[in-house]
Every structure is written in structure tokens, then in C-alpha cells.
Amino acid sequence: MRGPAVFLSPEAVLKDAAEKLAAGAKEIVLLGQTVNSYKHGRTTFSELLKEVLALPGLARLRFMSPHPLYFDEAFTALLAAEPRLARYIHLPVQSGSDRVLKAMRRGYTRGQYLDLIGRLRAAAPGLSVSTDFIVGYPGETGADFEDTLALVREGRFSLAYCFKYSPRTDKPEMAATIGEAEMEARLEKLLAAVKENSRLVLNERIGKIEEVLFETQTYGRASGNFAVRVKAGGAPGSTAKVLVTGAAKNTLNGKLL
């Protein structure tokens, strides 16, 4: 699906969110393709977030999926000021190579992407960032791929969704330039790097206090989108502070404070 972006009105978004909160929801997720490019009349993305945050009964607000180009100072200020805005952002980068990013027409460099997540983390210390990667984009060399592997470490991503390049059927000139075996090998290597990095990021949370929105008496999600388990005591639909005491299999274990 291609063409100009179409946005729901602020009134439609607020009505839908308010109805869900009235029905008992505690967390709202705003979803859209390049969701942070939202603009309806004079209402910007940051202003829409403020309006949703003003709704009664809201415990946490998330959004997916933004584009690195559309974050501005107004959003950074809101992130710093509003703790109910989740300390988690899924921010697709696609490649760690400037050459490949340019070929993809992503509109930013590796350095600009890292600067952005640095600013976001300065506004919200402990911010968790996940991302997307594509391997085997046409023209990707071994050196380009090594740049992507290095970015996994530099970005300190909590997780990453990794995909093999899929050729566009309407553009034969965009065919893959490496074989399937090499593409598969790169994907496996990237997945292993992401898994190890995710383990390190998860272990860094041990000893810290997380705000958890409980779904059951023993399970909930931290503001940073980490799954959290306690032995007992959680109240479904409520938030509570949890001291993280361990980590295993992509889950934080802890005790209620």
C-alpha cells in the first residue's frame, strides 16, 4: 500500500481511547505507519499524545511504529516530563551501513540515528529501544553487514526483529545481489548477535526498580516493555514498583516493593 499518509482526527482517536479506558483498559497504544509523523490540522503528534495523556484512567501510553526522521524537541520534552509515556520506543533502523541506508532512502545516517537515541535516553534515563534490521539489501557487502553487527552493540537494543530482504516484484532491478545461502548465514549471525545483546541489556536491569503494569497476580509489563514476573501480590490492572532480582528467558524476575 503506497500513497500519501491519512490520519484519523484527534477527536476520533480520543473518542476511541476514552471508550477503551471507560471499559477498563489501563494502557493505550497508538498505532500507525510512521506514527510520529501525525499531523491533523494544527494537531501534531506530541500534542495528540498530551491530549490522550489527559484522559482519566490512563496508566500508560505507548505508540508504534515511529520513524527516526519525525521526532522533534517537543516530543523529547514530553518524554522527559511525562512518566506515563512508556520508557520504550521501537525505532526501526534497518541497517548499520550509511551506504545501505542511503540506498534505502531512509533519510538519516548511522551517526544521526545514534545521536537520536542518545537524546531520547538523556530525556528518559533507562529508556528501552528495540529496532528492525534487514539483511541482504541489494548491494550490501560484507563490510556493510559488519557495520550492522556493530550497531547492534552500539545501539544497546533490548531486542530486534531481523528479516531477509524480499525482492519487490514490480522492480526487477531491485533483485538481491547475494545468494540465499549467504543471506541466510548473515541472518543467523545477526540473530545470534541480537540474542546476546538482549541478554546483556536484560541483565543490566537486575538490581533496578521497574514500574510494572500487572496483567495477572504474577505477571506484568514494565514501562520499558520488559516482561516481569513476581511470585504473588500483583493486582491486575494496577501499577506497582518491582525490584528486579534476576533475569531469564527474556523475562525479568523480581519482588514487589
C-alpha positions as CSV (number, residue, x, y, z in Angstrom):
1,M,0.0,0.0,0.0
2,R,1.6,3.3,-1.1
3,G,0.4,6.9,-1.3
4,P,0.1,9.9,1.0
5,A,-0.5,9.3,4.7
6,V,-4.0,9.6,6.0
7,F,-4.6,10.4,9.7
8,L,-7.6,10.0,11.9
9,S,-8.8,13.2,13.5
10,P,-7.8,13.9,17.1
11,E,-11.5,13.7,18.1
12,A,-11.7,10.1,16.6
13,V,-8.5,9.0,18.4
14,L,-9.6,10.5,21.7
15,K,-13.1,9.0,21.5
16,D,-11.8,5.5,20.8
17,A,-9.2,5.8,23.6
18,A,-11.8,7.2,26.1
19,E,-14.2,4.3,25.3
20,K,-11.5,1.7,26.0
21,L,-10.4,3.4,29.2
22,A,-14.1,3.5,30.4
23,A,-14.3,-0.2,29.6
24,G,-11.4,-0.9,32.0
25,A,-8.3,-0.6,29.8
26,K,-5.3,0.9,31.6
27,E,-2.8,1.2,28.7
28,I,-3.4,2.7,25.3
29,V,-1.3,2.0,22.2
30,L,-1.3,4.4,19.3
31,L,-0.6,2.5,16.1
32,G,0.3,3.8,12.7
33,Q,2.8,3.7,9.9
34,T,5.4,6.3,10.8
35,V,3.0,7.2,13.7
36,N,5.1,10.1,14.9
37,S,4.6,11.9,11.5
38,Y,1.0,12.5,12.7
39,K,-0.4,15.9,11.7
40,H,-4.1,16.7,11.6
41,G,-4.8,20.4,11.1
42,R,-2.8,22.1,13.8
43,T,-2.5,19.0,16.0
44,T,1.0,17.5,15.9
45,F,2.0,14.1,17.3
46,S,3.2,15.5,20.6
47,E,0.0,17.5,21.0
48,L,-2.0,14.4,20.3
49,L,0.0,12.5,23.0
50,K,-0.7,15.2,25.5
51,E,-4.5,15.0,24.8
52,V,-4.5,11.3,25.2
53,L,-2.5,11.6,28.5
54,A,-5.1,13.9,29.8
55,L,-7.9,11.3,29.6
56,P,-9.0,9.9,33.0
57,G,-8.0,6.4,34.0
58,L,-4.9,6.2,31.8
59,A,-1.9,4.4,33.5
60,R,0.4,4.2,30.5
61,L,0.6,5.3,26.9
62,R,2.6,3.6,24.1
63,F,2.9,4.1,20.4
64,M,4.2,2.1,17.3
65,S,5.9,2.4,14.9
66,P,7.7,5.7,14.6
67,H,10.3,6.8,12.1
68,P,13.6,8.4,13.2
69,L,13.0,11.5,11.0
70,Y,9.9,12.6,12.8
71,F,11.0,13.1,16.4
72,D,11.3,16.7,17.5
73,E,12.2,18.7,20.6
74,A,8.5,18.9,21.6
75,F,8.4,15.1,21.9
76,T,11.7,14.9,23.8
77,A,10.4,17.5,26.3
78,L,7.2,15.5,26.7
79,L,9.1,12.2,27.2
80,A,11.2,13.9,29.9
81,A,8.2,15.4,31.7
82,E,5.5,12.6,31.5
83,P,6.4,9.3,33.3
84,R,3.2,7.7,31.9
85,L,4.7,7.8,28.4
86,A,6.3,4.4,28.2
87,R,10.0,4.2,28.6
88,Y,10.2,2.1,25.4
89,I,10.4,3.0,21.7
90,H,10.5,0.6,18.8
91,L,12.7,2.6,16.3
92,P,13.4,0.7,13.1
93,V,16.9,1.4,11.7
94,Q,17.1,-1.3,9.0
95,S,20.9,-1.2,8.5
96,G,24.1,-0.1,10.3
97,S,25.7,0.9,7.0
98,D,25.5,4.5,5.8
99,R,25.9,3.3,2.2
100,V,22.9,0.9,2.5
101,L,20.8,3.5,4.4
102,K,21.3,5.9,1.6
103,A,20.3,3.3,-1.0
104,M,17.2,2.6,1.1
105,R,16.4,6.3,1.2
106,R,16.0,6.2,4.9
107,G,16.9,9.9,5.3
108,Y,19.4,9.6,8.1
109,T,22.9,8.3,8.7
110,R,24.1,5.8,11.3
111,G,25.5,8.6,13.3
112,Q,22.3,10.6,13.2
113,Y,20.3,7.6,14.4
114,L,22.7,7.0,17.3
115,D,22.5,10.7,18.2
116,L,18.7,10.5,18.3
117,I,18.6,7.5,20.6
118,G,21.2,9.3,22.7
119,R,18.9,12.3,23.1
120,L,15.9,10.2,23.8
121,R,17.8,8.3,26.5
122,A,19.0,11.5,28.0
123,A,15.4,12.7,28.3
124,A,14.3,9.3,29.8
125,P,17.2,7.5,31.5
126,G,16.7,3.8,31.2
127,L,14.7,4.1,28.0
128,S,14.5,0.7,26.2
129,V,14.9,0.8,22.4
130,S,14.2,-2.0,20.0
131,T,14.6,-2.0,16.3
132,D,14.3,-3.7,12.9
133,F,17.1,-4.9,10.6
134,I,17.1,-6.1,7.0
135,V,19.9,-8.3,5.7
136,G,20.8,-8.8,2.1
137,Y,19.5,-5.5,0.7
138,P,20.7,-5.1,-2.9
139,G,24.4,-4.1,-2.9
140,E,25.0,-5.0,0.7
141,T,28.6,-6.0,1.1
142,G,30.3,-8.0,3.8
143,A,31.7,-4.7,5.2
144,D,28.1,-3.2,5.2
145,F,26.9,-6.2,7.2
146,E,29.7,-5.9,9.7
147,D,28.6,-2.3,10.3
148,T,25.1,-3.6,11.1
149,L,26.5,-6.1,13.6
150,A,28.5,-3.3,15.2
151,L,25.3,-1.2,15.5
152,V,23.6,-4.0,17.5
153,R,26.2,-3.4,20.2
154,E,26.3,0.4,19.9
155,G,22.6,0.8,20.0
156,R,22.1,-1.4,23.1
157,F,18.8,-2.6,21.7
158,S,16.6,-4.6,24.1
159,L,15.5,-6.7,21.1
160,A,15.4,-6.5,17.3
161,Y,13.3,-8.0,14.6
162,C,15.5,-9.3,11.8
163,F,14.5,-10.1,8.2
164,K,15.9,-11.2,5.0
165,Y,15.5,-8.9,2.1
166,S,12.4,-9.7,0.0
167,P,12.7,-8.5,-3.7
168,R,9.9,-6.3,-5.0
169,T,8.0,-8.0,-7.8
170,D,7.4,-4.7,-9.5
171,K,11.1,-3.7,-9.7
172,P,13.3,-6.5,-11.2
173,E,16.3,-4.2,-10.9
174,M,15.9,-4.5,-7.1
175,A,16.8,-8.2,-7.1
176,A,19.0,-9.5,-4.3
177,T,22.7,-9.4,-5.1
178,I,23.8,-12.2,-2.8
179,G,22.7,-15.8,-2.8
180,E,20.1,-17.4,-0.5
181,A,22.8,-19.3,1.4
182,E,24.8,-16.1,2.2
183,M,21.7,-14.2,3.1
184,E,20.7,-17.0,5.5
185,A,24.1,-17.0,7.0
186,R,24.1,-13.3,7.6
187,L,20.6,-13.5,9.2
188,E,21.7,-16.3,11.6
189,K,24.8,-14.3,12.6
190,L,22.7,-11.2,13.2
191,L,20.1,-13.1,15.2
192,A,22.9,-14.5,17.4
193,A,24.3,-11.0,18.0
194,V,20.9,-9.7,18.8
195,K,20.2,-12.5,21.3
196,E,23.5,-12.0,23.1
197,N,23.0,-8.2,23.3
198,S,19.4,-8.7,24.5
199,R,20.7,-10.9,27.3
200,L,23.2,-8.2,28.4
201,V,20.6,-5.5,28.3
202,L,18.2,-7.6,30.4
203,N,20.9,-8.4,32.9
204,E,21.6,-4.7,33.3
205,R,18.1,-4.4,34.8
206,I,19.0,-6.6,37.8
207,G,19.0,-4.6,41.0
208,K,16.9,-1.8,39.5
209,I,13.3,-0.8,40.2
210,E,10.8,-1.2,37.4
211,E,7.2,0.2,37.3
212,V,5.1,-2.7,36.3
213,L,1.5,-2.7,35.0
214,F,0.2,-6.1,36.1
215,E,-2.0,-8.3,33.9
216,T,-2.2,-11.1,36.4
217,Q,-1.2,-11.5,40.0
218,T,2.2,-12.7,39.0
219,Y,2.9,-11.2,35.5
220,G,3.0,-7.8,34.0
221,R,5.0,-5.4,31.7
222,A,7.5,-2.8,32.8
223,S,7.3,0.6,31.2
224,G,10.4,-0.4,29.2
225,N,8.3,-3.3,27.7
226,F,10.1,-6.0,29.6
227,A,8.0,-9.0,30.8
228,V,8.1,-9.1,34.6
229,R,7.2,-12.0,36.9
230,V,6.7,-12.0,40.7
231,K,5.7,-14.8,43.0
232,A,2.5,-13.2,44.1
233,G,0.8,-10.0,45.0
234,G,0.3,-8.2,41.8
235,A,-3.1,-6.6,41.2
236,P,-4.3,-6.9,37.6
237,G,-4.9,-3.5,36.0
238,S,-2.7,-1.7,38.6
239,T,0.9,-0.5,38.5
240,A,3.4,-1.3,41.2
241,K,7.2,-0.9,41.9
242,V,9.2,-4.2,41.5
243,L,12.8,-4.7,42.5
244,V,14.4,-6.9,39.8
245,T,16.3,-9.8,41.3
246,G,17.0,-11.9,38.3
247,A,16.6,-12.4,34.5
248,A,15.9,-15.5,32.5
249,K,14.5,-16.3,29.0
250,N,13.6,-12.7,28.1
251,T,11.8,-12.1,31.4
252,L,12.7,-10.1,34.5
253,N,12.1,-11.7,37.9
254,G,11.5,-9.6,41.0
255,K,9.7,-8.8,44.1
256,L,7.0,-6.3,44.9
257,L,8.0,-3.3,46.9
